[in-house]
Amino acid sequence: MAQAGTVTHHCGAVRTDQSYHASPSGQFGARAITARGASCTAARRLAAAYVEDPYSVYDRRDSTKPLDGWTCTWRTDRQVAQRVAVGCVRGTRRIHFADRLPSG
């Protein structure tokens, strides 16, 4: 039997358009959302809140962002331009996703 909090849920994506508005066909926003010890509903809600404030990623002085009781950190994805890898923690709960940023 698996221990509590060890199951990883794959939660899809929260897509946005160029102006950060929710869009099912959008090419930007959070992709490959995963949650460990948290529900997909919570993970998608957190990812959506994160991508609504993209400017923290452009502030290179700090890669940590507090959000709704979570501590989120990002790092540049060297494989894909305009994408950052984001990891958020709250106690033993973990949420990860890739944030694709519009240019300009």
Beta strands, then each sheet from edge to edge (+ up, - down):
strand 1: 8-10
strand 2: 14-16
strand 3: 28-36
strand 4: 64-67
strand 5: 70-76
strand 6: 83-90
strand 7: 93-100
sheet 1: 1+ 3- 2+
sheet 2: 1+ 3- 7+ 6- 5+ 4-
end
